Amino acid sequence: MAGGSVALEAWLPRVAKPVLAAVVFVVGALFAPLFLPILPVDAFIAYQHALGFRPSTGERLKLGELPQYYADQYGWPDIAKALGEAYQTLPPEDRARAAVFAWNYGDAAAADVFGAPWSLPPAISGHENYYLWGPRGADGSVVLVYGGQREWLVPMCRTVEPVGHVDNPYGMPEESGQTVWLCRDVRAPFEKLWPKLRHFG
């Protein structure tokens, strides 16, 4: 591209160069809101509809109104807030040993990035690189789990109860409408359970 640009500049008449620069500027300004977080969400959605742009992904996932590169991180403060509020309702002795678990590395990252106001412990997950970091010393006695179904957790924990909920209409559809679960007394030591929680993709 660099070599072609040099050749194009040499080939174009001097009078055409300002016209080309103006075209590049106008096209860049027209499409910039699609790839840079310039507009508020509702304005962005209206703008992409006006341009006829529809979100797509190479991962064959269902998408909502936002492209995946926005939807994957949309609602992260709400996720951290739901986990944080549930964490702060725990007795001090439970908070001291509680773990925050998420099925998805993005949801775990939401707790890590935005969890400081609630003093959340580092999140754990069996997804992608989070698996490599392990359970981070969690003993499984008190675990706040973000997302998933109750039937997934009942075989693993002595008790499972809902303690929060997050509706995220602009997030990825499969990550919206999630429950925060309080799980107590994981039936197997976390170190033994950990390999079964590993997943990628």
Secondary structure, DSSP 8 states (H G I E B T S, - for coil): -HHHHHHHHHHS-TTHHHHHHHHHHHHHHHHHHHHSS-S-HHHHHHHHHHHT-----TT-----SS-HHHHTTTTHHHHHHHHHHHHHTS-HHHHTTEEEEESSHHHHHHHHHH-GGGT---EE-SBTHHHHTTTTT--SSEEEEESS-HHHHTTTEEEEEEEEEE--TTS-GGGSSEEEEEEEEESS-HHHHGGGG-B--
